[in-house]
Amino acid sequence: MQFVANLALAMIVTSLVAVEIRALKFAAYAYLCQALLLVGILLTFAVVLHSEWLLVWAGVALLTKAGLIPWLLFSYIRKTGVTREAPPYVDFAPSVLIASVLMIGFYRLMHAHAGFLAPTEVVTLEPYRTNLAVAFTLVTLGLYAIVSRRDAIKSVIGLCVLENGVHLSLVSLAPGMPEMPIIGLVTEVFISVWMLLAVILGVQQMLGTTDTAALRALKD
């Protein structure tokens, strides 16, 4: 199961790239890579645990996270004509430093205290302990992207990264429970992403930008 832990750790790298790279198209590619890593984790658990429900969960994740959501991102990036994100609230170098500190700090904190956060026997074992630490790190990086970015599309990518962390935490806490795949399926944010991107496109066509700071103009 070290293979699963390696896939989870690779998800952190894709998160950092998705959050910090300025080219929106490449940020979407980074999210796509992360989604494929999550699908790989789900498939591995499905095979090891002989779980049909986990296999269904992996299939839905492949369709939505690695298929429809990246397609929506690429499509709306093309429709808006915006290739680079709007200048963020934090410059590139300080932002990379902050994201790196959050990434390393939260991973170490969660890995050391996974049992406190989720007092179950399974989180004392690998790869569940590593997966849970990675999951909390993804949620943190996703939140950081949402609050530190002015570009609406980049904020949506941050939301997707955060939601991948939620899925990873679910499969890590109790992968053998049939309820977990069901919860994972209903937490899919495909419709939300679609609606958000449609609103962003409308605002961009009205204001000529995806900079959320420009939304103040709508009050005038």
N, C-alpha and C positions, 0 to 999 in steps of 0.2 A: 504493500500500500504506500510505499515511499513515492511511487509514481504519482499518486493523488496529491501528496504534499507538494511535490515539485510543480505540478500544474497549478495548485493554489498559490504558491509563491510567485509563479510567473504572472498571475493575475495582478499582483501588486505592481509589477513593472509596467504592465499595460495601462494600469490606472494612472500612474505617474505620467506616462506619455500622453494619455488622453487628456489629462488635466492641463499639462504645461505646454504642449506643442501648440503653436499659434495658428498653423494652417488647419482649418476646420475639416477638410477632407481627410488629412492624415490622422486627426483626432478621432474621426469616425472609423477609420481603419483600425486604430488602436482599440476602440471599443469592440469592433468585430472580432479581433483576435482574442480579447478577453471573453467574449461570449462563447467562442469556440472552446476555450479552455474550460469554461463552466460546463459546457455540454460534455466534454471529455470526462470531467469529474463525475457527472451524473451517470454517464454510461458505464464508467468503471464500477461505481457502487452498484449499479443495476446488475452487472455481470457477477460481481463477487457475492452479492446478497441474493441473487436469483429473484430479483424483484421486478415483476411486470409493471407495477405502478411507477417505479423509478425509471423504467424504460420509456413509459408514456411521458413522464415529466421531461426526460432528456429529449424526446421527440418534439414536444411542444416548445422547449427552449431552443432547439435547433431551428424550428420554423419561425419563431417570433424574435428571439434575441439575436440569432446569427443570420436571420433571413429578412424578416419584415422590418424590424427596427433599423438595421443598417440601410436597407433600401429607402426607408423614409428619410433618414438623415441625409444620404447622398442626394436624394431627389429634391429635398427642400433647400439644401445647400446650393444645388444647381439653379433652382427656381429663384432664390433670392439674389443670386449672382455674387454673394459674399464669399470670398475665398479665405480671408483671415479674420480672426475674431476681433471684435472691438477692443480697444486698449483696456486691459483689466484694471482693477483698483490697485493691484500690487504689480510692480514691474517684474520682468522676467527673472532676473537673478535672485532677488529677495523671495519671489514666489517659489522658485525651485528649492531654495533653502528651507522655507517654511514647510512646503509639502514633504520634503525629505525628512525633516525633524518629526513631523506628524506621522509619517510612514514608519520610521524606525522606532519612535517612541511608543506609538500605540501598539505596534506589533509586539514589541518586547513586553509591554505592560499586560496586554491581553494574553500572551503566551504564558507569562508567569502566573497570572491570576485567573486562568480560564475556569478553574474549578469553583472559584468564588462567584464568578459571573453566571455560570451555568452548573449548579451543584449536582451533576449527574456523573455516574461512573465512567461513561463513555468518553468524556472530555479529558480524562486523565491519560487516555491512550492516543497513539498516533495512527492515522493522520488527523484525527478529529481535533486534537488540541491545536495543531498548526492551522487547520482549516478555519477554526473558530477565530483564532488570532488574525488571520488574513481577512475574514469576513468583517470584523470590526474595523480593521484598517481600511477596507474598501468603503465602508459606510462613512468613515471620517474623511477620506479623500474626496468622496462624492459630495459631502456637505461643504467641504472647503471650496470645491469648484463652484458650487451654487452661490455661495456668499461672496466669493472673491472675484467673480467674473461679471463683467457688464454685458457680454455678448449672450443673447438669449439662447442661441443654438448651443453654445458651450455649456450653459446652465442645464439644458436638456441632457446633454451627454453626461454631465455630473450626476443628474438624477438617475440615469441608466446605470452608471457605475455603482451608485448607492444601492440600487435595487438588486444588482448582481451580488452585492455583499449580503443582502437579506436572504437571497436564495442559497448562497453558500452556507450561511449560518443554519438555515433550516435543514439542509441535507447533512450537516455536520453534527447537529444536536441529537437527532434520532432518526437515522436513515432507514431503520428497519420498521418504523411505524407507518402503517398505510395512510394515516392522516396527513403525514408530512408532505408527500407528493401532491395531495389535494390542496393543501394550503399553499404550496409552491405554485401550483397552476393558477389559483385565483388571485395571487399577488402579481401576476403579469401586468405590466404597465403599458402594453402596446397601444391601447385605445387612448390612454392619457398622453403618450408621446405624440400620437397622431394629432390629437386635438391641440396640444401645445404648439406643434410645428405649424399647424394651419393658422392659429392665431398669430404666430410670429411672422408668417408670410404676409398676412393681412396688414400687420403693423409696418412691416418693411415696405410694402407697396404704398402705404400712406405717408410714411416718414422718410423712406429711403435709407433706413439703417436698421440693424438688429441690436443696436446699443440700447440696453434697458434704461439708461439714464435719459434717453430721448423721450421716454414715455411721459415725462412731465409736460411735454408739448400737447398731449391729449387733453390736459386740463384747461388749456387756453381756448 
